[in-house]
Amino acid sequence: MSKVIFITGGSSGIGKATGEFLLTKGYKVYGTSRDPKKVPGSPFPLVALDVRDTASIKAAVAQVIAEAGTIDVLVNNAGVGITGPLEEIPAEEIKNNFETNLFGPIEVMKAVLPHMRAQKSGLIINVTSIAGYMGLPYRSVYSASKGALELITEALRMEVKGFGITITSVAPGDFATNIASGRYHAPLLKGSAYEVPYGATLDLMNTHVDAGSNPQQMAEAVYAIMKTPNPNVHYKVGVFMQKFSIVLKRILPDKVYEKMLMNHYKL
């Protein structure tokens, strides 16, 4: 029997690339989309799921288990970007980001864990971000939501290890996906104290995404984790300097690291 893989946010970007790659390896793949009807031609089934809606999550998980009999691997990939000066980001947009990037993935894990516990096996791969390892200017909310998911991964991993379930995270750097077009941008306000520095940083961020790596690399990383008998707690996928920036944060004094980031963003 082929293992059943359940990928949230499987209609585009990293989720779609991962699903397509795992299909070539013989796995049975289910993806999710808020509205599968808007995604014709998907090579694998897409189940309706909105990670901000607990009832939607439970229904999607139940549907996959009913059809496939099991969920062996959850790739918790659905997420959304957000940028802006913290002072100017509306509270509802901050809440929406945490609902999508943190509370939603938590609810998806809570929905699949009883089934995995009953079968005494399962793998959960939480897709986080290298941005979650550091507070980045004008990406404070995104860094915070993804960083929180990293810590949830660490804690929950220990809670469920005794049930035969493994939880790990994989943090991508900049990849060429449509996340930039789908994320919330706080508007550049004319006359704002942040107008010039935020505008320049936003242009730089968009350039990084446009020139980002091929999502196929993330797909291959997920596959490698699935084939590893005892996965690590965390994985990072990206160009050398993005991954090395995490190492530098560990070893450099806080103010030195802060200065390095400010120089990078020309602040």
Secondary structure by P-SEA (a helix, b strand, c coil): ccbbbbbccccccaaaaaaaaaaaaccbbbbbcccccccccccccccccccccaaaaaaaaaaaaaacccccccccccccccccccccccaaaaaaaaacccaaaaaaaaaaaaaaaaaccbbbbbbcccccccccccaaaaaaaaaaaaaaaaaaaaacccccbbbbbbbbcccccccccccccccccccccaaaaaaaaaaaaaaaaaacccaaaaaaaaaaaaaccccccccccccccccaaaaaaacccaaaaaaaaaaaacc
